[in-house]
Amino acid sequence: MNLDQPAATVLKLVGELNIYAAAALHARLQATLVEGGPLELDLSEVSELDSAGVQQLLLLKRECELTGRALRVSAVSDAANAVLTLLNLRQQFA
C-alpha cells in the first residue's frame, strides 16, 4: 500500500449522458474537479451517450490533463463503448 498517493475520487455516471442532462453533468464534473487528487470514472451504468455527453467527457479529460490530475476509466457500458468506438475515442478513455 502506497501512502504517498491519495485515494482516487470515484465518479460514477448513471443513466443518460445527453443534451438534456448536459448542464447537470457539467456541474457535477466541475464539482468533482475541485476536489483534487486522482479521478476514477465509472461509466458502467451509462444507458445513453450523445455528442453533448461526449463533449463533457472530453472537457473532463482536458481539465485533468491541464491540472496534472490522473484520470482512469474503470468501467464502460455497452452504450458508452459503442459511441466512443464510433467516434474513434475509445482509446482516449481506456
Secondary structure, 3 states (H helix, E strand, C coil): CCCCCCCCEEEEEEEEECCCCHHHHHHHHHHHHHHCCCEEEEEEEEEEECHHHHHHHHHHHHHHHHHCCCEEEEEECHHHHHHHHHCCCHHHHC
